[in-house]
């Protein structure tokens, strides 16, 4: 059975992506997470074009996007997404090692939901990912296993 990706992580660094994915699996164990390595892939995936045309419909509930990647960087990806119909509200968190305020401002102007700097310690890294999950996926993060039951009761 094919599933909808709920969290999309776009990061060219294998080490950073592995750590982010591990933290996400702890913070949101029942969410489906996919990692891509570059901005072009991310755009094709989100828009369901090119090699992703047959993926299940629907947008990720959250995109965690690295700022500095070869080819198309995070701000360029974000600008392209925000120009696309129906993608203005999708939460995109720029997740970077750069605390440069110029980059943070560029991200905000491009439509980032948040600009977060990757912490240097494991505990702080985990706490940041948990904070992102709580902020942007609060209902799903709190009770993901009960989601289907809750939806049936509300229907």
For each residue, the residues with C-beta under 8 A, 3 or more apart:
1:
2: 55 56
3: 32 56
4: 32 56 57 58
5: 8 32 33 34 45 55 60
6: 28 31 32 33 60 61 62 137 140
7: 24 28 31 32 33 34 60 61 62 63 64 137
8: 5 33 34 35 36 42 45 46 60 62 63 64
9: 17 20 21 24 33 34 35 36 64
10: 35 36 37 38 39 41 42 63 64 65 66 69 74 77
11: 16 17 20 35 37 64 65 66 69 95
12: 17 37 38 66 69 70
13: 16 17 66
14: 17 18
15: 18 19
16: 11 13 19 20 66 97 118
17: 9 11 12 13 14 20 21 35 37
18: 14 15 21 22
19: 15 16 22 23 122 125
20: 9 11 16 17 23 24 35 64 95 129
21: 9 17 18 24 25 33 35
22: 18 19 25 26
23: 19 20 26 27 125 126 129 130
24: 7 9 20 21 27 28 31 33 64 129 133
25: 21 22 28 29 33
26: 22 23 29 126 129 130
27: 23 24 126 129 130 133 134 141
28: 6 7 24 25 31 33 133 137 140 141 144
29: 25 26 144
30: 140 144 145
31: 6 7 24 28 61 137 140 141 144
32: 3 4 5 6 7
33: 5 6 7 8 9 21 24 25 28
34: 5 7 8 9 45 60
35: 8 9 10 11 17 20 21
36: 8 9 10 41 42 45
37: 10 11 12 17 41 69
38: 10 12 41 42 69 70 71 72
39: 10 42 43 65 69 71 72 73 74 76 77
40: 43 44 71 72
41: 10 36 37 38 44 45
42: 8 10 36 38 39 45 46 63 65 77
43: 39 40 46 47 49 72 77 80 81
44: 40 41 47 48 49 50 51 52
45: 5 8 34 36 41 42 48 52 55
46: 8 42 43 59 60 63 81 87 90
47: 43 44 52 84
48: 44 45 52 53 55 57
49: 43 44 52 53
50: 44 53
51: 44
52: 44 45 47 48 49 55
53: 48 49 50
54:
55: 2 5 45 48 52
56: 2 3 4
57: 4 48
58: 4
59: 46 86 87 90
60: 5 6 7 8 34 46 63 90
61: 6 7 31 91 136 137 140
62: 6 7 8 91 93 132 133 136 137
63: 7 8 10 42 46 60 90 91 92 93
64: 7 8 9 10 11 20 24 93 95 132
65: 10 11 39 42 74 77 78 92 93 94 95
66: 10 11 12 13 16 69 74 94 95 96
67: 73 74 75 94 95 96 98 103 107
68: 73 74 96 97 98
69: 10 11 12 37 38 39 66 72 73 74
70: 12 38
71: 38 39 40
72: 38 39 40 43 69 76 77 80
73: 39 67 68 69 76 77
74: 10 39 65 66 67 68 69 77 78 94 96 107
75: 67 78 79 94 103 106 107 110
76: 39 72 73 79 80
77: 10 39 42 43 65 72 73 74 80 81
78: 65 74 75 81 82 92 94 107 110 111 112
79: 75 76 82 83 110 111
80: 43 72 76 77 83 84
81: 43 46 77 78 84 87 90 92 111
82: 78 79 87 88 110 111
83: 79 80
84: 47 80 81 87
85:
86: 59
87: 46 59 81 82 84 90
88: 82 111
89:
90: 46 59 60 63 81 87
91: 61 62 63 113 114 136
92: 63 65 78 81 111 112 113
93: 62 63 64 65 112 113 114 115 116 132 136
94: 65 66 67 74 75 78 107 112 114 115 116
95: 11 20 64 65 66 67 116 118 132
96: 66 67 68 74 103 115 116 117 118
97: 16 68 117 118
98: 67 68 103 117
99: 104 117
100: 103 104
101: 104 105
102: 105 106
103: 67 75 96 98 100 106 107 115
104: 99 100 101 107 108 115
105: 101 102 108 109
106: 75 102 103 109 110
107: 67 74 75 78 94 103 104 110 112 115
108: 104 105 111 112 115
109: 105 106
110: 75 78 79 82 106 107
111: 78 79 81 82 88 92 108
112: 78 92 93 94 107 108 115
113: 91 92 93 136
114: 91 93 94 132 135
115: 93 94 96 103 104 107 108 112
116: 93 94 95 96 128 132
117: 96 97 98 99
118: 16 95 96 97 125 128
119: 124 125 127 128
120: 124 125
121: 124 125
122: 19 125 126
123: 126 127
124: 119 120 121 127 128
125: 19 23 118 119 120 121 122 128 129
126: 23 26 27 122 123 129 130
127: 119 123 124 130 131
128: 116 118 119 124 125 131 132
129: 20 23 24 26 27 125 126 132 133
130: 23 26 27 126 127 133 134
131: 127 128 134 135
132: 62 64 93 95 114 116 128 129 135 136
133: 24 27 28 62 129 130 136 137 141
134: 27 130 131 137 138 141
135: 114 131 132 138
136: 61 62 91 93 113 132 133
137: 6 7 28 31 61 62 133 134 140 141
138: 134 135 141 142
139: 142 143 147
140: 6 28 30 31 61 137 143 144 147
141: 27 28 31 133 134 137 138 144
142: 138 139
143: 139 140 146 147 150
144: 28 29 30 31 140 141 147
145: 30
146: 143 149 150
147: 139 140 143 144 150 151
148: 151 152
149: 146 152 153
150: 143 146 147 153 154
151: 147 148 154 155
152: 148 149 155
153: 149 150
154: 150 151
155: 151 152
